[in-house]
Amino acid sequence: MNDCVIRPARPDDERGAYYVCLKTGDYGKDGEPYYRDDPDALGRIFVGPYLAFEPDLSLTLEDERGVCGYALGAFDSHAFFARYESEWRQDLCARFPAPQGHPGQWTRVQSVYDGYHHPDYFCPEPYEAYPSHLHIDLLPRAQGRGYGRRMLEQVMKRLRDRGSPGAHLGVSAANTPAFGFYLRLGFRELIRVGALDGGCAYMGRTLGD
């Protein structure tokens, strides 16, 4: 098994990073069976805006087969979401109509399209303590080898150097390995929202220590 390289993300990483997002898009497991109609549906929310708006906080993990992971951050979540709203979301809504009918009958792709039209900009409180946020995904071949920890630590160092007091992230309660991983990294649960599959846990960590 060859080593992976952690490096700054480049614009041409988008295709590979979108693929990583797809292959981890089912609560950390392979989401490809659910998104065959539009494999890029998730990446347009969880990858593209970060590469465009926060390149200095975007890392790529690469091996001999290509991009196999990423770690992304936003320094000021409110400012990031405001820019997403004004510069990114309108194009998504124009290209992908909102789904019709009962939500219980929607496909996963349709549910993501609904998110384009009705975005969730939730940030846990106290916001002043955790204004930054993080997002990370690794393909199975890169997991369990310490790269996730190293990437998040590098992004958090960049946030700390820029003056952020803390960062948060969201993790599905159904993704128990990820939840445990974040606890070991020093995150603690701040709040849990939603009911689907146990909801989403928002976890935070201060960056001053």
LUMDREN-325424 format. One record per residue (C-alpha): residue number from 1; chain; x, y, z. Coordinates in nm, 3 decimals. Each point is the difference from the previous one (the first is absolute). Layout:
r seq = NUM; mol = A; xx = X; yy = Y; zz = Z
...
% end
This chain:
r seq = 1; mol = A; xx = 0.000; yy = 0.000; zz = 0.000
r seq = 2; mol = A; xx = 0.159; yy = 0.323; zz = -0.116
r seq = 3; mol = A; xx = 0.011; yy = 0.313; zz = 0.208
r seq = 4; mol = A; xx = -0.234; yy = 0.290; zz = -0.061
r seq = 5; mol = A; xx = 0.104; yy = 0.361; zz = -0.039
r seq = 6; mol = A; xx = -0.176; yy = 0.288; zz = 0.175
r seq = 7; mol = A; xx = 0.018; yy = 0.317; zz = -0.206
r seq = 8; mol = A; xx = -0.188; yy = 0.327; zz = -0.060
r seq = 9; mol = A; xx = -0.309; yy = -0.049; zz = -0.214
r seq = 10; mol = A; xx = 0.007; yy = 0.118; zz = -0.359
r seq = 11; mol = A; xx = -0.288; yy = 0.095; zz = -0.229
r seq = 12; mol = A; xx = 0.061; yy = -0.313; zz = -0.207
r seq = 13; mol = A; xx = -0.066; yy = -0.215; zz = 0.309
r seq = 14; mol = A; xx = -0.371; yy = 0.069; zz = -0.029
r seq = 15; mol = A; xx = -0.083; yy = -0.312; zz = -0.202
r seq = 16; mol = A; xx = 0.187; yy = -0.234; zz = 0.234
r seq = 17; mol = A; xx = -0.133; yy = 0.170; zz = 0.313
r seq = 18; mol = A; xx = -0.357; yy = -0.022; zz = -0.127
r seq = 19; mol = A; xx = 0.056; yy = -0.373; zz = -0.049
r seq = 20; mol = A; xx = 0.123; yy = -0.037; zz = 0.360
r seq = 21; mol = A; xx = -0.313; yy = 0.185; zz = 0.115
r seq = 22; mol = A; xx = -0.216; yy = -0.243; zz = -0.199
r seq = 23; mol = A; xx = 0.177; yy = -0.312; zz = 0.128
r seq = 24; mol = A; xx = -0.044; yy = 0.113; zz = 0.363
r seq = 25; mol = A; xx = -0.346; yy = 0.149; zz = -0.056
r seq = 26; mol = A; xx = -0.206; yy = -0.262; zz = 0.184
r seq = 27; mol = A; xx = 0.080; yy = 0.100; zz = 0.358
r seq = 28; mol = A; xx = 0.366; yy = -0.074; zz = -0.062
r seq = 29; mol = A; xx = -0.063; yy = -0.302; zz = -0.219
r seq = 30; mol = A; xx = -0.024; yy = -0.027; zz = -0.378
r seq = 31; mol = A; xx = -0.272; yy = 0.231; zz = -0.128
r seq = 32; mol = A; xx = 0.036; yy = -0.085; zz = -0.368
r seq = 33; mol = A; xx = -0.302; yy = -0.237; zz = -0.012
r seq = 34; mol = A; xx = -0.224; yy = 0.286; zz = 0.120
r seq = 35; mol = A; xx = 0.134; yy = 0.274; zz = -0.228
r seq = 36; mol = A; xx = 0.035; yy = -0.168; zz = -0.339
r seq = 37; mol = A; xx = -0.235; yy = 0.257; zz = -0.155
r seq = 38; mol = A; xx = 0.235; yy = 0.282; zz = 0.104
r seq = 39; mol = A; xx = 0.332; yy = -0.108; zz = 0.153
r seq = 40; mol = A; xx = 0.105; yy = 0.363; zz = 0.063
r seq = 41; mol = A; xx = -0.311; yy = 0.094; zz = 0.199
r seq = 42; mol = A; xx = 0.170; yy = -0.008; zz = 0.341
r seq = 43; mol = A; xx = 0.332; yy = 0.141; zz = -0.116
r seq = 44; mol = A; xx = -0.164; yy = 0.322; zz = -0.116
r seq = 45; mol = A; xx = -0.082; yy = 0.075; zz = 0.364
r seq = 46; mol = A; xx = 0.273; yy = -0.165; zz = 0.203
r seq = 47; mol = A; xx = 0.307; yy = 0.044; zz = -0.222
r seq = 48; mol = A; xx = -0.034; yy = 0.258; zz = -0.277
r seq = 49; mol = A; xx = -0.066; yy = 0.311; zz = 0.209
r seq = 50; mol = A; xx = 0.297; yy = -0.071; zz = 0.227
r seq = 51; mol = A; xx = 0.243; yy = -0.043; zz = -0.287
r seq = 52; mol = A; xx = -0.132; yy = 0.326; zz = -0.147
r seq = 53; mol = A; xx = -0.034; yy = 0.215; zz = 0.311
r seq = 54; mol = A; xx = 0.253; yy = -0.141; zz = 0.250
r seq = 55; mol = A; xx = 0.296; yy = -0.133; zz = -0.203
r seq = 56; mol = A; xx = 0.245; yy = 0.077; zz = 0.281
r seq = 57; mol = A; xx = -0.198; yy = -0.231; zz = 0.231
r seq = 58; mol = A; xx = -0.042; yy = -0.284; zz = -0.252
r seq = 59; mol = A; xx = 0.230; yy = -0.304; zz = 0.003
r seq = 60; mol = A; xx = 0.007; yy = -0.295; zz = -0.236
r seq = 61; mol = A; xx = 0.117; yy = -0.354; zz = 0.076
r seq = 62; mol = A; xx = 0.148; yy = -0.176; zz = -0.302
r seq = 63; mol = A; xx = 0.158; yy = -0.338; zz = -0.075
r seq = 64; mol = A; xx = 0.118; yy = -0.172; zz = -0.317
r seq = 65; mol = A; xx = -0.364; yy = -0.058; zz = -0.101
r seq = 66; mol = A; xx = -0.101; yy = 0.362; zz = 0.038
r seq = 67; mol = A; xx = -0.195; yy = 0.212; zz = 0.250
r seq = 68; mol = A; xx = -0.109; yy = -0.214; zz = 0.294
r seq = 69; mol = A; xx = -0.105; yy = 0.257; zz = 0.257
r seq = 70; mol = A; xx = -0.037; yy = 0.363; zz = 0.096
r seq = 71; mol = A; xx = -0.023; yy = 0.223; zz = 0.305
r seq = 72; mol = A; xx = -0.181; yy = 0.331; zz = -0.039
r seq = 73; mol = A; xx = -0.058; yy = 0.295; zz = 0.227
r seq = 74; mol = A; xx = -0.177; yy = 0.333; zz = 0.020
r seq = 75; mol = A; xx = 0.141; yy = 0.273; zz = 0.223
r seq = 76; mol = A; xx = -0.327; yy = 0.190; zz = 0.067
r seq = 77; mol = A; xx = -0.302; yy = -0.221; zz = -0.057
r seq = 78; mol = A; xx = -0.248; yy = 0.286; zz = -0.024
r seq = 79; mol = A; xx = 0.215; yy = 0.178; zz = -0.260
r seq = 80; mol = A; xx = 0.051; yy = -0.324; zz = -0.190
r seq = 81; mol = A; xx = -0.372; yy = -0.074; zz = -0.014
r seq = 82; mol = A; xx = -0.075; yy = 0.358; zz = -0.107
r seq = 83; mol = A; xx = 0.238; yy = -0.040; zz = -0.290
r seq = 84; mol = A; xx = -0.147; yy = -0.341; zz = -0.085
r seq = 85; mol = A; xx = -0.342; yy = 0.161; zz = -0.005
r seq = 86; mol = A; xx = 0.099; yy = 0.287; zz = -0.228
r seq = 87; mol = A; xx = 0.256; yy = -0.165; zz = -0.228
r seq = 88; mol = A; xx = -0.074; yy = -0.373; zz = -0.011
r seq = 89; mol = A; xx = -0.354; yy = -0.104; zz = 0.086
r seq = 90; mol = A; xx = -0.184; yy = 0.202; zz = -0.266
r seq = 91; mol = A; xx = 0.172; yy = -0.193; zz = -0.276
r seq = 92; mol = A; xx = -0.092; yy = -0.331; zz = 0.164
r seq = 93; mol = A; xx = -0.364; yy = 0.101; zz = 0.025
r seq = 94; mol = A; xx = -0.006; yy = 0.110; zz = -0.363
r seq = 95; mol = A; xx = 0.151; yy = -0.327; zz = -0.122
r seq = 96; mol = A; xx = -0.183; yy = -0.244; zz = 0.228
r seq = 97; mol = A; xx = -0.373; yy = 0.062; zz = 0.062
r seq = 98; mol = A; xx = -0.145; yy = -0.063; zz = 0.343
r seq = 99; mol = A; xx = -0.163; yy = -0.343; zz = 0.027
r seq = 100; mol = A; xx = -0.376; yy = -0.025; zz = 0.004
r seq = 101; mol = A; xx = -0.230; yy = -0.236; zz = 0.187
r seq = 102; mol = A; xx = 0.027; yy = -0.148; zz = 0.347
r seq = 103; mol = A; xx = 0.351; yy = -0.001; zz = 0.151
r seq = 104; mol = A; xx = -0.052; yy = -0.357; zz = 0.112
r seq = 105; mol = A; xx = 0.001; yy = -0.104; zz = -0.364
r seq = 106; mol = A; xx = 0.316; yy = 0.189; zz = -0.100
r seq = 107; mol = A; xx = 0.320; yy = -0.170; zz = -0.105
r seq = 108; mol = A; xx = 0.325; yy = 0.094; zz = 0.171
r seq = 109; mol = A; xx = 0.085; yy = 0.221; zz = -0.297
r seq = 110; mol = A; xx = -0.332; yy = 0.182; zz = 0.026
r seq = 111; mol = A; xx = 0.058; yy = 0.056; zz = 0.371
r seq = 112; mol = A; xx = 0.335; yy = 0.161; zz = -0.080
r seq = 113; mol = A; xx = -0.167; yy = 0.221; zz = -0.261
r seq = 114; mol = A; xx = -0.246; yy = 0.109; zz = 0.267
r seq = 115; mol = A; xx = 0.304; yy = 0.099; zz = 0.205
r seq = 116; mol = A; xx = 0.116; yy = 0.220; zz = -0.286
r seq = 117; mol = A; xx = -0.329; yy = 0.191; zz = 0.023
r seq = 118; mol = A; xx = -0.037; yy = -0.013; zz = 0.379
r seq = 119; mol = A; xx = 0.354; yy = 0.003; zz = 0.143
r seq = 120; mol = A; xx = 0.081; yy = -0.071; zz = 0.361
r seq = 121; mol = A; xx = 0.239; yy = 0.259; zz = 0.140
r seq = 122; mol = A; xx = -0.019; yy = -0.122; zz = 0.358
r seq = 123; mol = A; xx = 0.296; yy = 0.076; zz = 0.226
r seq = 124; mol = A; xx = 0.019; yy = -0.121; zz = 0.360
r seq = 125; mol = A; xx = 0.017; yy = 0.241; zz = 0.290
r seq = 126; mol = A; xx = 0.189; yy = 0.170; zz = 0.142
r seq = 127; mol = A; xx = 0.096; yy = 0.115; zz = -0.349
r seq = 128; mol = A; xx = 0.271; yy = 0.231; zz = 0.132
r seq = 129; mol = A; xx = 0.182; yy = -0.303; zz = 0.143
r seq = 130; mol = A; xx = -0.024; yy = -0.217; zz = -0.314
r seq = 131; mol = A; xx = -0.033; yy = 0.232; zz = -0.301
r seq = 132; mol = A; xx = 0.203; yy = -0.215; zz = -0.239
r seq = 133; mol = A; xx = -0.110; yy = -0.334; zz = -0.141
r seq = 134; mol = A; xx = 0.162; yy = -0.306; zz = -0.151
r seq = 135; mol = A; xx = -0.082; yy = -0.277; zz = -0.243
r seq = 136; mol = A; xx = 0.203; yy = -0.314; zz = -0.077
r seq = 137; mol = A; xx = -0.046; yy = -0.318; zz = -0.202
r seq = 138; mol = A; xx = 0.241; yy = -0.280; zz = -0.086
r seq = 139; mol = A; xx = -0.043; yy = -0.299; zz = -0.227
r seq = 140; mol = A; xx = 0.025; yy = -0.338; zz = 0.177
r seq = 141; mol = A; xx = 0.347; yy = -0.067; zz = -0.138
r seq = 142; mol = A; xx = 0.129; yy = 0.308; zz = 0.183
r seq = 143; mol = A; xx = -0.185; yy = -0.052; zz = 0.328
r seq = 144; mol = A; xx = 0.149; yy = -0.130; zz = 0.323
r seq = 145; mol = A; xx = 0.350; yy = 0.118; zz = -0.088
r seq = 146; mol = A; xx = 0.015; yy = 0.329; zz = 0.189
r seq = 147; mol = A; xx = -0.053; yy = 0.226; zz = -0.298
r seq = 148; mol = A; xx = -0.337; yy = 0.131; zz = 0.116
r seq = 149; mol = A; xx = 0.144; yy = 0.114; zz = 0.331
r seq = 150; mol = A; xx = 0.300; yy = 0.164; zz = -0.167
r seq = 151; mol = A; xx = -0.215; yy = 0.183; zz = -0.252
r seq = 152; mol = A; xx = -0.243; yy = 0.134; zz = 0.258
r seq = 153; mol = A; xx = 0.284; yy = 0.106; zz = 0.225
r seq = 154; mol = A; xx = 0.158; yy = 0.192; zz = -0.288
r seq = 155; mol = A; xx = -0.325; yy = 0.177; zz = -0.086
r seq = 156; mol = A; xx = -0.063; yy = 0.080; zz = 0.367
r seq = 157; mol = A; xx = 0.351; yy = 0.143; zz = 0.031
r seq = 158; mol = A; xx = -0.069; yy = 0.228; zz = -0.295
r seq = 159; mol = A; xx = -0.323; yy = 0.112; zz = 0.164
r seq = 160; mol = A; xx = 0.176; yy = 0.059; zz = 0.331
r seq = 161; mol = A; xx = 0.278; yy = 0.198; zz = -0.171
r seq = 162; mol = A; xx = -0.266; yy = 0.223; zz = -0.157
r seq = 163; mol = A; xx = -0.154; yy = 0.064; zz = 0.341
r seq = 164; mol = A; xx = -0.296; yy = -0.237; zz = 0.016
r seq = 165; mol = A; xx = -0.088; yy = -0.098; zz = 0.358
r seq = 166; mol = A; xx = -0.173; yy = -0.326; zz = -0.097
r seq = 167; mol = A; xx = -0.156; yy = -0.214; zz = -0.267
r seq = 168; mol = A; xx = -0.304; yy = -0.222; zz = -0.036
r seq = 169; mol = A; xx = -0.111; yy = -0.276; zz = -0.232
r seq = 170; mol = A; xx = -0.309; yy = -0.209; zz = -0.054
r seq = 171; mol = A; xx = -0.008; yy = -0.378; zz = -0.002
r seq = 172; mol = A; xx = -0.290; yy = -0.237; zz = -0.052
r seq = 173; mol = A; xx = -0.081; yy = -0.196; zz = 0.313
r seq = 174; mol = A; xx = -0.019; yy = -0.303; zz = -0.230
r seq = 175; mol = A; xx = 0.371; yy = 0.040; zz = -0.075
r seq = 176; mol = A; xx = 0.130; yy = -0.138; zz = 0.328
r seq = 177; mol = A; xx = 0.365; yy = -0.045; zz = -0.114
r seq = 178; mol = A; xx = 0.022; yy = 0.368; zz = -0.094
r seq = 179; mol = A; xx = -0.161; yy = 0.105; zz = 0.327
r seq = 180; mol = A; xx = 0.262; yy = -0.192; zz = 0.196
r seq = 181; mol = A; xx = 0.279; yy = 0.137; zz = -0.217
r seq = 182; mol = A; xx = -0.099; yy = 0.359; zz = 0.077
r seq = 183; mol = A; xx = -0.025; yy = -0.072; zz = 0.371
r seq = 184; mol = A; xx = 0.357; yy = -0.132; zz = -0.005
r seq = 185; mol = A; xx = 0.106; yy = 0.320; zz = -0.175
r seq = 186; mol = A; xx = -0.130; yy = 0.207; zz = 0.289
r seq = 187; mol = A; xx = -0.343; yy = 0.097; zz = -0.134
r seq = 188; mol = A; xx = -0.303; yy = -0.009; zz = 0.226
r seq = 189; mol = A; xx = -0.365; yy = -0.018; zz = -0.088
r seq = 190; mol = A; xx = -0.172; yy = 0.339; zz = 0.013
r seq = 191; mol = A; xx = -0.351; yy = -0.078; zz = -0.122
r seq = 192; mol = A; xx = -0.190; yy = -0.263; zz = -0.195
r seq = 193; mol = A; xx = -0.266; yy = 0.099; zz = -0.251
r seq = 194; mol = A; xx = -0.242; yy = -0.191; zz = -0.220
r seq = 195; mol = A; xx = -0.155; yy = -0.340; zz = 0.040
r seq = 196; mol = A; xx = 0.094; yy = -0.187; zz = -0.318
r seq = 197; mol = A; xx = 0.238; yy = -0.287; zz = 0.078
r seq = 198; mol = A; xx = 0.068; yy = 0.145; zz = 0.345
r seq = 199; mol = A; xx = 0.054; yy = 0.354; zz = -0.123
r seq = 200; mol = A; xx = 0.312; yy = 0.204; zz = -0.055
r seq = 201; mol = A; xx = 0.241; yy = 0.065; zz = 0.284
r seq = 202; mol = A; xx = 0.186; yy = 0.330; zz = -0.006
r seq = 203; mol = A; xx = 0.335; yy = -0.025; zz = 0.171
r seq = 204; mol = A; xx = 0.241; yy = 0.276; zz = 0.095
r seq = 205; mol = A; xx = 0.359; yy = 0.044; zz = 0.103
r seq = 206; mol = A; xx = 0.184; yy = 0.305; zz = 0.125
r seq = 207; mol = A; xx = 0.318; yy = 0.085; zz = -0.186
r seq = 208; mol = A; xx = 0.191; yy = 0.182; zz = 0.268
r seq = 209; mol = A; xx = 0.133; yy = -0.314; zz = 0.165
% end
